[in-house]
Amino acid sequence: MANLYSIENLLIGKIYNSKTLRGEIVDAEKHPACVWYENAEAYLVRVRGEFGNYQYRTIAVMNN
């Protein structure tokens, strides 16, 4: 039997890195607002920054 993973589960624990924030993704969910990226799905992630602060970011995930 194969293990079954969701995109949300695969995002948790990954490092998020942008110009304004670097940290670990601690929570992820399909974005509740109607956010559209071409050929990708939007997810709202909560990131624990380097100084222990939490911020939310929208990311796009390609679903081939």
ZINORZI-V646531 format. One record per backbone hydrogen bond with DSSP energy under -1.0 kcal/mol. NH is the residue of the N-H (numbers start at 0). CO is the residue of the C=O. E is the energy in kcal/mol with one decimal. If there is no record, write none. Layout:
nh:NH co:CO e:E
nh:NH co:CO e:E
//
This chain:
nh:9 co:5 e:-2.0
nh:10 co:6 e:-1.8
nh:11 co:7 e:-1.6
nh:12 co:24 e:-3.1
nh:13 co:10 e:-2.1
nh:15 co:22 e:-3.6
nh:17 co:20 e:-2.5
nh:22 co:15 e:-2.3
nh:23 co:47 e:-1.7
nh:24 co:13 e:-2.9
nh:25 co:45 e:-2.8
nh:26 co:45 e:-1.1
nh:28 co:43 e:-1.8
nh:30 co:41 e:-2.3
nh:34 co:32 e:-1.9
nh:39 co:36 e:-1.9
nh:40 co:60 e:-2.9
nh:42 co:58 e:-2.7
nh:43 co:28 e:-2.8
nh:44 co:56 e:-3.0
nh:45 co:26 e:-2.5
nh:46 co:54 e:-3.4
nh:47 co:23 e:-2.8
nh:48 co:52 e:-3.7
nh:49 co:21 e:-1.0
nh:51 co:48 e:-1.9
nh:54 co:46 e:-2.2
nh:56 co:44 e:-2.4
nh:58 co:42 e:-2.7
nh:60 co:40 e:-2.8
//
